[in-house]
């Protein structure tokens, strides 16, 4: 077992010469060729195959070499093990270099997927990346293939967990909003919304947010729970922005919008939609918003929730006895916010039953 690879190859050559004269030499020769090819094969720097973080790297930044060419005393092992011991495996850099090569859509998608995994698992190496690397990943948002876009969004989401990259990633938030609002792909919606929910959105994005607000409401009313939950989280955040509240309220919703508050909905979705309703109620009751006489269209979100014909009260009362405690508590919070204006809620005497949102008898 202590023989070197070249020595083994020499012996295989001798064996080939011998067995070439023996019966069945053709089959043995083919076996010899297969073994020789597998030993000598080395992956190219720009490969179409996804790169594994569990591969051994004798020297950071270089492809694996035969043992006799490895540096003396250089530790070998899994990339993640090298990270744990403070050594740079060079895997993320290798992947980023591979991303710059001309590859097909599948290869780019797999490389981006591997980058995402590496960012989460190899924290120190990910932190050593540069804003240029972030820009390279963000360039993939303009790819024609949806799977590449999705994997690029996932990679940016992973990088957004590193504080120093957030401002750079913010620069691409308008592009992300454009993708969400123009491509009807539930996986893309989830990936894009998760990224946006992990970023503090700057004020200069607000004009674009107003344009995509109808799309966000449409995703919220879709039948894909993961996308609905992410859209609701973003909308709940935006509902706290004074200059966006009316745009949210005046968006048109489906006639069955209040079905989102049915007890048959998953608890995770009910909780998020109740948080959204609470934020909207608080914004509506705020003095600066109430100082303006707003006009809403008949099919607007405002009318569905707070209009004279709304049946929201009935839905909320049924959710108070929901089996999941967090849904119960959040339903009660919405009821309190509807009955008590936000600026008076701290004073118990300010909540008068005669001014309750709920009709008498409810």
C-alpha positions in Angstrom: 0.0 0.0 0.0 3.0 2.3 0.3 3.7 2.3 -3.5 3.3 5.6 -5.4 0.7 6.0 -8.1 3.3 6.2 -11.0 4.9 2.9 -9.6 1.4 1.3 -9.7 0.9 2.4 -13.3 4.3 0.9 -14.3 3.2 -2.4 -12.8 -0.1 -2.2 -14.6 1.8 -1.6 -17.8 3.9 -4.8 -17.2 0.7 -6.7 -16.3 -0.9 -5.5 -19.6 2.1 -6.9 -21.6 1.8 -10.2 -19.8 -2.0 -10.7 -20.0 -2.1 -9.5 -23.6 -0.7 -12.9 -24.4 -3.1 -14.8 -22.3 -6.6 -16.1 -22.9 -9.2 -13.4 -22.3 -6.6 -10.7 -22.7 -9.1 -8.3 -24.3 -11.4 -8.1 -21.3 -8.4 -7.6 -18.9 -7.0 -4.9 -21.1 -10.2 -3.0 -21.0 -10.2 -3.2 -17.2 -6.6 -2.0 -17.2 -7.5 1.0 -19.3 -10.4 1.9 -17.1 -8.3 1.8 -13.9 -5.5 3.8 -15.5 -7.9 6.5 -16.8 -9.6 6.9 -13.4 -6.3 7.3 -11.6 -4.9 9.9 -13.9 -8.1 11.9 -14.3 -8.2 15.3 -12.6 -11.3 17.6 -12.6 -10.9 20.9 -14.6 -10.9 24.2 -12.8 -14.2 25.1 -14.7 -16.3 21.9 -14.4 -19.9 21.5 -15.3 -20.4 19.3 -12.2 -21.3 20.8 -8.8 -18.2 21.0 -6.5 -18.4 19.3 -3.2 -17.3 20.9 0.0 -16.4 17.5 1.4 -13.5 17.1 -1.1 -9.9 17.0 0.2 -7.7 20.0 -0.5 -3.9 19.5 0.2 -3.2 23.1 -0.8 -5.7 26.0 -0.5 -6.7 27.4 -3.9 -5.2 24.4 -5.9 -6.8 21.3 -7.2 -5.9 18.0 -5.5 -2.6 16.6 -6.6 -1.0 13.1 -6.3 0.4 12.5 -2.9 4.1 12.8 -3.9 3.4 16.4 -5.1 1.6 17.6 -2.0 3.4 19.9 0.3 5.2 18.1 3.1 3.3 18.3 6.4 0.3 20.2 4.8 -2.9 18.8 6.5 -5.5 17.2 4.4 -9.2 16.7 5.1 -12.7 17.9 4.4 -13.2 21.5 3.5 -15.5 22.0 6.5 -12.9 20.4 8.8 -10.2 22.7 7.5 -12.5 25.6 8.3 -13.1 24.4 11.8 -9.3 24.4 12.4 -8.8 27.9 11.0 -7.5 26.8 7.6 -8.9 28.1 4.3 -10.0 25.3 2.0 -10.3 27.7 -0.9 -13.6 26.1 -1.9 -15.7 29.3 -2.1 -13.0 31.0 -4.2 -12.9 28.0 -6.5 -16.6 28.1 -6.9 -16.6 31.9 -7.7 -13.9 31.4 -10.2 -15.9 28.6 -11.8 -18.9 31.0 -12.0 -16.9 33.3 -14.2 -16.3 30.6 -16.8 -18.7 30.1 -19.7 -21.1 27.3 -18.6 -24.6 26.1 -19.4 -27.6 27.0 -17.2 -27.6 23.8 -15.3 -23.9 24.1 -14.4 -24.4 27.7 -13.3 -27.3 26.7 -11.2 -25.4 24.0 -9.5 -22.4 26.2 -8.8 -24.6 28.9 -7.2 -26.3 26.2 -5.1 -22.9 25.0 -3.9 -21.9 28.7 -3.1 -25.0 29.0 -1.0 -24.1 25.8 1.0 -20.5 27.0 1.4 -21.5 30.4 2.7 -23.6 28.8 5.5 -21.0 26.1 6.3 -17.7 27.9 5.8 -18.3 31.2 7.6 -14.8 32.5 7.7 -14.2 31.9 4.0 -17.5 33.6 3.2 -16.6 36.6 5.2 -13.3 36.9 3.3 -15.2 37.4 0.0 -15.4 40.9 -1.5 -18.2 43.1 -2.8 -17.0 42.2 -6.3 -17.9 38.6 -5.5 -21.4 39.8 -4.5 -21.7 41.6 -7.7 -20.7 38.5 -9.7 -23.4 36.5 -8.0 -25.9 39.3 -8.5 -25.2 39.3 -12.2 -26.8 35.9 -12.4 -30.2 37.6 -11.6 -30.2 38.7 -15.3 -29.8 35.1 -16.6 -32.5 33.9 -18.9 -33.0 30.7 -16.9 -35.3 30.9 -13.9 -33.4 28.2 -12.0 -30.3 30.3 -12.2 -32.2 33.3 -11.0 -33.5 31.3 -8.0 -30.1 30.0 -7.0 -28.6 33.5 -7.3 -31.3 34.8 -5.0 -30.6 32.0 -2.5 -26.9 32.7 -2.6 -27.5 36.4 -2.0 -29.8 35.5 0.9 -26.9 33.5 2.4 -24.4 36.3 1.9 -26.9 38.8 3.5 -26.4 37.1 6.8 -22.9 38.7 6.8 -23.3 42.3 7.9 -20.6 43.9 5.7 -22.4 42.7 2.5 -25.9 44.0 3.2 -25.4 47.4 1.7 -24.1 45.9 -1.5 -26.9 43.4 -1.7 -29.4 46.3 -1.0 -28.3 47.8 -4.3 -30.0 44.9 -6.1 -33.3 45.1 -4.2 -35.1 46.9 -7.1 -34.0 44.1 -9.5 -35.3 41.6 -7.0 -38.7 43.4 -6.8 -38.8 43.5 -10.6 -38.3 39.7 -10.8 -41.0 39.0 -8.2 -43.6 41.2 -9.9 -42.9 40.1 -13.5 -42.3 36.4 -13.3 -45.0 34.1 -11.9 -42.9 31.4 -10.4 -43.6 30.3 -6.9 -40.0 29.2 -6.1 -38.7 32.5 -7.4 -41.2 34.3 -5.3 -40.1 32.5 -2.2 -36.4 33.0 -2.8 -36.8 36.7 -3.7 -39.1 37.5 -0.7 -36.9 35.6 1.7 -34.0 37.8 0.5 -36.0 41.0 0.9 -37.2 40.0 4.3 -33.6 39.6 5.4 -32.7 43.2 4.4 -33.6 46.6 5.7 -35.1 48.2 2.6 -33.9 51.8 2.0 -36.3 54.6 1.3 -35.2 55.0 -2.3 -36.8 51.6 -3.0 -40.3 52.9 -2.0 -41.3 54.1 -5.5 -40.6 50.6 -6.8 -42.5 49.1 -3.9 -45.6 51.1 -4.8 -45.5 49.7 -8.3 -45.2 46.1 -7.2 -47.7 46.3 -4.4 -50.5 44.7 -6.4 -48.2 41.8 -7.2 -47.3 41.3 -3.5 -51.0 41.3 -2.7 -51.6 38.7 -5.4 -48.8 36.5 -4.1 -50.4 36.8 -0.6 -53.7 35.4 -2.0 -52.1 32.6 -4.0 -52.4 28.9 -2.9 -48.7 28.4 -2.2 -48.2 28.7 1.6 -44.5 29.4 1.6 -44.8 32.3 -0.8 -47.9 33.6 1.0 -46.1 33.6 4.4 -43.1 35.4 2.9 -45.3 38.0 1.2 -47.2 38.6 4.4 -44.0 39.2 6.3 -42.8 41.8 3.8 -46.2 43.5 3.8 -46.4 43.6 7.6 -43.0 45.4 7.5 -44.1 47.8 4.8 -47.4 48.5 6.6 -45.3 50.3 9.3 -44.0 52.8 6.7 -46.3 55.9 6.7 -45.8 56.7 3.1 -46.7 53.2 1.9 -49.8 52.5 4.1 -52.3 54.0 1.7 -50.9 52.2 -1.3 -51.3 48.9 0.6 -54.8 49.8 1.7 -56.0 50.7 -1.7 -54.8 47.6 -3.5 -57.6 45.4 -4.9 -58.1 42.0 -3.4 -60.2 39.0 -4.3 -63.8 38.8 -3.2 -62.9 35.8 -1.0 -60.0 37.6 0.6 -61.2 36.9 4.2 -60.9 33.2 3.5 -57.3 33.8 4.6 -58.7 34.1 8.2 -60.5 30.7 8.1 -59.7 28.3 10.9 -58.9 25.6 8.2 -55.8 27.6 7.1 -52.4 26.4 8.4 -51.4 28.0 11.7 -48.3 29.6 10.3 -50.3 31.4 7.6 -53.0 32.5 10.1 -50.4 33.9 12.4 -48.8 36.0 9.6 -52.1 37.3 8.2 -53.2 38.3 11.8 -49.9 40.2 12.3 -50.5 41.9 9.0 -54.1 42.9 10.1 -52.8 44.2 13.4 -50.2 46.4 11.7 -52.8 47.8 9.3 -55.2 48.5 12.1 -52.5 50.3 14.1 -51.5 52.3 11.0 -55.2 53.2 10.3 -55.7 54.4 13.9 -52.6 56.5 14.0 -53.3 60.2 14.3 -51.2 61.3 11.3 -53.1 58.8 9.0 -56.5 59.7 10.4 -55.9 63.4 9.8 -56.4 62.8 6.0 -59.7 61.9 4.4 -58.7 58.9 2.3 -60.8 57.4 -0.5 -60.6 53.7 -1.3 -62.0 51.6 -4.2 -64.8 49.2 -3.4 -62.6 46.1 -3.9 -59.7 47.5 -1.9 -58.0 45.7 1.0 -59.2 48.5 3.3 -62.8 47.8 2.5 -62.3 44.0 2.8 -60.9 44.4 6.3 -62.5 47.6 7.7 -65.4 48.5 5.5 -69.0 48.5 6.6 -69.7 45.2 4.9 -66.6 43.4 6.2 -67.1 40.1 8.1 -63.6 40.3 9.7 -65.2 40.4 13.2 -66.8 37.0 12.7 -63.5 35.5 11.5 -61.6 36.9 14.4 -64.0 35.6 17.0 -63.7 32.1 15.6 -59.9 32.3 15.7 -59.9 33.2 19.4 -60.6 29.5 20.1 -58.0 28.2 17.6 -56.1 25.2 18.8 -52.7 27.0 18.3 -52.0 29.5 21.2 -50.0 32.0 19.1 -53.0 32.3 16.7 -55.3 32.8 19.7 -53.1 35.5 21.1 -52.6 37.3 17.8 -56.4 37.2 17.1 -57.0 38.9 20.4 -54.4 41.6 19.6 -56.2 42.4 16.4 -59.5 42.7 18.2 -58.0 45.0 20.8 -56.4 47.2 18.0 -59.8 47.4 16.2 -61.6 48.5 19.4 -59.0 50.9 20.7 -57.2 53.6 18.7 -53.5 53.1 19.0 -52.8 56.4 20.7 -55.4 55.7 23.4 -54.8 52.0 23.9 -52.6 52.6 26.9 -55.5 54.1 28.8 -58.2 51.4 29.6 -60.9 54.0 30.0 -60.4 55.1 26.4 -62.0 52.0 25.0 -65.7 52.6 24.9 -68.0 49.7 24.0 -70.3 52.1 22.1 -67.4 52.9 19.7 -66.4 49.2 19.3 -65.7 48.0 15.8 -67.8 44.9 16.6 -71.6 45.4 16.1 -73.9 45.1 19.1 -74.5 41.5 20.0 -71.1 40.4 18.8 
